[in-house]
Amino acid sequence: MRIVIVGQGAIGLLWYHHLARTAANRVSLLCSKRIENPPKKYSFTDINNHSTEFSLKLASDTAIAEADLIIVCVKSYQVKDAIKSIQHNLPAKAIVIFCHNGMGALENLASLTQPALVLLTTHGCKVEKPFHVVHTGIGHNNLGLLYGQLTTTIKETMTTTLEQALPSLLFVDNIQEKQWLKLAINCVINPLTALYNIDNGQLLESKYNEIVTELINEIITVASAEGIKFEFDNLQQQLRLVAKNTANNCSSMRADVLQNRKTEIDYINGYIVNLAEKHKICVPANEKLLLKVKALNS
């Protein structure tokens, strides 16, 4: 497949690396405009901590115009600008996959006529330094159609290509439910680790039980108003499992705060707060975290 990865962050480089390792794929990377002179090579450290340098193929206008697949791996607040920057050159046949944290970033993209999919990943990775990505944890990918239509052949080809590059991967029909599950977990882990400057696993300590319980209850109430059903015990169990499996990891929001970057809080807890206002639901715990993390950014 002819594939363009949009974004030189951790997830973008992770997918670029694994997809480019298959000779049948023609893969290129579209960097942010703020990168004036992108390098011709990048470094990749695998799960066994082996580092290697590889050639980097940068995306041209021609690559975008001929693409079968565009994978947008940027921050939630960068999604609209990323699409705007390539839309004039985007072929009608292309499939667009969005891979980012939070929800709400894909609203009001009415001008996008191509089929749009969501890719959710639990693989751990981080940028050691610009254009050096480290694969820190093996995870799973869920892929699902957000809107538009796919032929069976295209769906199978795309799914096979991605699954062979970075297993495991499953095409799911209920991608919205998967989005909500990831959102719920992010609403707890991301802001709390950012505010208290702790690793994910430290949230399992009893002193955080009260705030975690408050957040889960608020999220369940808002999700229910949107037609998404969670059971408290099950959601708590899944949250604790993620915290345990990523115990030594630094959450993306904590990393953003530590590096003085804008966070995605508006698309995580902020998304819950906005929906709560819509449904006239009180979510004081989410509101407090939203304000506190935004204060860190300022």
N, C-alpha and C positions, 0 to 999 in steps of 0.2 A: 504493500500500500504506500501511497504518497502521503506523508504525514508531516504536519507542521505543529511544533510545540510552541505555545505562546507563553513566555515567562521563564526567566533564568533563575528562579528561586529553587528551593530544595525539591519540591515535587516535580517541577518542570524538568530539572536536570535528571532526576531519578527516572522519569519516564523516557526522556530523550536517550539516556544511556542504554536502558534495557531494550527499547525499540530499535535503536541503531545497531545493536549487536546482531540482528537478523539481516542477512544480506538481501533478502527479498524486499525489505522496507527501504524506502527513500525518505529519510528523516532529516529535518532541518529545524533550527531553533530561531525563533523571533524574539530578540531581546527588547527590553524597555528602551524607549528613546533616550533615557537619561544615560545609557551606556554608550558613550561617544565612540569608543574604539574597542569593540568586543574582541576578545582573544581568539586565536585560531585553535587553541586547545583548552581542554578542561580536565580536571582531576576527579577521579571517582574512588572512594574507599568503600569496599564491599563489606558484607555482614561479618566477614572474618578478619576485618581490619587490614586488608591488603589494598594498598593504594597504587593506582596506575594512571598515567596521563593518556588522553585520547584526543584525536582530531575532532574539531568542532565545525560542523557545517551550518553556516548561518542562512536563515531563510531570506529569499529574494522575493520581489513582487511576482515573479514567474512561479516560484514554488508555491506561493499562496494561491495563485490563480489556477494551478493544476492539482491542488490538494484534494485527496479523497477524504481526509480526516484532519480536523483542526482540534487540538486539545488545549484548552485555555486553562493554564495553571498560574493564576495570579490571585492577589488578595481580593476579598469580596468587594471592597470599595474601588478596585481597579477594573472590574469586569466590564462596565459600560464603556470606559475609555478604550479598553483593549479591543472590544468588538468594533467600536467606531473607527479605530485606526486601520482595520483590515477590511471593513465591510465593502468598500468600493471595489475591492479586488477579490471578493469572496465568491467562488463559483456556486451556481445553484445546486450542483450535484454534491457539494461538500457536506459532510456531517460534522456538527460542532459538539464537542464534549466539554462540559464545564467541571472543573475539579477545584473546589475551594471550600473554605469553612463557612458555616453559618447559612442563613436563608434570607431571601429578600432581594439579593443582588440580581436575580434573573427576572424580576418584575419590570414591566415597561420596556421589554425588548421586542416590541411589536414589529419593528422593521426587519427583524431577523426572520427570513423565510425558510432557511435551511432546517432540517430536523435537528432538534437539540436534545442532548442527553446529559445526565448527571453521573459523574464518577466519584464514588466515595471510597476512600482508602484508609486502612489502618496501618499501612507500612510506616515505620518510623524513619525519618531522615532529617538531616540538618545541613546547613551551609557552613562549612568550616571557615571558609573565606570565599570571596567572590570566585565563582566558577570552580569551586571544589565542594562536591556534595558527599556526605557520608550516609550510608545506609545503616541505620541504627537498630532497626527491628523488623522482623518478618511479619507481615500482616495479610489482610484479605481485601479484595476490591469488589464492590458492588456497582454494577452499571445498569442504568435504566433510562427509558425514554421519557422525556419531560413533555415534549409536544412534537408534532409532525408524524411522518410515517416512514417505516423502513421495510424494504423487501426482505424476505426470508434469507436470500443469498447475501445481501449486504450485511444484515444483522449477524449472520453466522461468520462471515469473513472478518468483520470488525472484532467480534467477540474472541474469535480464535487468535487473531493477531495480538490483541492485548493480553490474553491469558497466557499465551506462549512467552510473551516478553516478561511479564511480571506476575507470576501466579501467586495465590489463586485468585480467580475472578469468576463472578457469577452474574449473568444477565437476569435481572429481577423485574417483575411486572409492577410491584408495589414500591417503586423507588421513593415515593413521597413518605411512606412509613419509615423507610431506612434513613431518609434525610432527617426526619423528626427524631429518630433515636440518636443519631449522631449529634443533632442540635442539643438535645437534652443533656447528653454527656458533656458536650463542650460548654454548656451554660454553667456547669458546676466546676469542672476541672480547670478550664482556662482562666476565668476571672479570679478564682481563689488562689491558684498557684501564682498568678501575676501579682496579686495584692500582698500576699504573705511571702513572696519570693522563695517558694519551696518546690521541690520535685513532686511529680504526680503522686508517687506512693505515700508521701507524707499526709495526704488528705485522708488516709485510712485511720489516722490517729483519732482517738475519741473526742478530742477537743473541737474537732470540726463537725461532729455529728449533727449538732443542732442546726447550723446554717445549711448543711447539705440536705437535711430533712425538709427544711423550709423551702429551699429551692426546688426540690423534687415535687413537693406538693403543689407549688405554684405552677410549675411546668405542666403537670398532669391536668390541672384545671383548665389552663389555656389550650392545651392540645385537644382536650375533650370538646371544647367549644368550636374547634376547627375540624372535628370529626375524626380525630386520632385518639385511640384508646391505649392508655398505659395502665398497668397494675403497679402499685407502689413497690411491692417486694421484688417484682421482676426487674423493674427499672433500677432500683437500688443495687440489686445483685449485679446487673450488667455494668453499672457505673463502678462498683468496687472491683470488678474483674478487670476493667480497662485500667484503673489506677494501679492495680497489682501488676498487670502485664507490662505497664510502662512506668514502673516504680521509679526508675532512675532517670526518666526523661524530663526534659525541660519543655513545658507546653509552648505552643507557638505564640500565645499571647504574652506569656512571661518573657520569652525571647524578644518579642517586639518591645516590651517595656524596658528591658535591660539594655537594648540597643537604641533606645530613644526613637523607635519607629511608631507610626500610627498603628493602632490595634484594629481588630475587626469586631470590637465590642458592639457596635451598632447593628451588626448582622447576627449577633449571637444573643446576648441578654437583651439588647435593644430591640430585637425582633419580637421577643416575648413581651416586652413592655408595650410595644406598639399594638400587638394583637390584643393584649389585655385591655388597653384603652378602647379599642374597637368593640370589645364584648362587655365593657364595663366591669372588669374583674380587677380586684386589688392584688398587686404583686410587689409588695414592699421590699422583699429580699432581692429580687431581680433589679428593682429600681435603684436600690442602694449600691449594688455592685456596678451597675451601669454608670452611675455618677462618680463612684470612686475610681474606676478604671479610666474614665475620661479625664478625671483630675490628674491622674498619673501622666497621661499624655500631654497635659498642658504644662 
